[in-house]
Amino acid sequence: MDQKKELTVTKEIAIIDENSLKSRIFTIRGIKVMLDSDLAELYGYSTKRFNEQVKNNIEKFDEDFRFQVTKEEYREILRSKKGMRTII
């Protein structure tokens, strides 16, 4: 007779402050975007693991889901984030 092991799955629910979330949204090329590092943090992954998950499940994402920012766009985002930290 097989004994079934009981598996208990606990999911944590993270409550995210609206202002914190808004501060992670940037407009680039007229499109509202979030950085992979910010999305990974929100979902509880490392950035590397988050990107692996997207890559491994790319068929689940619309083609316009992600795009590569230029170095200048990335520097501008970092400047914006730094300015936000001094305001908050």
C-alpha positions, 0 to 999 in steps of 0.5 A: 500500500502506497502512502501519499506524502502531504505537500504543503505549499505556502505562498507569500503575498507581498504588498507593494506600496503604490508610490514604490511601484510607480517609481519603478516605471519609466517612459522610454521611446513613448512606452512605459517600461520596468527594468528586469531587475525591478521586475525580478525583485517584485517577483522574488527572483534574482535578475538572472533567474527572472531573465532565464524564466522569460527566455525559457517561456518566451512563447508566453510573452507578446513580442513587444513585452521586452526590448533592449534599452540603449546604454544612454537610455539605461544611464538616464534611468539610473539618473532618474532612480538616483534622483527619486531616492533623494526625493523619497 
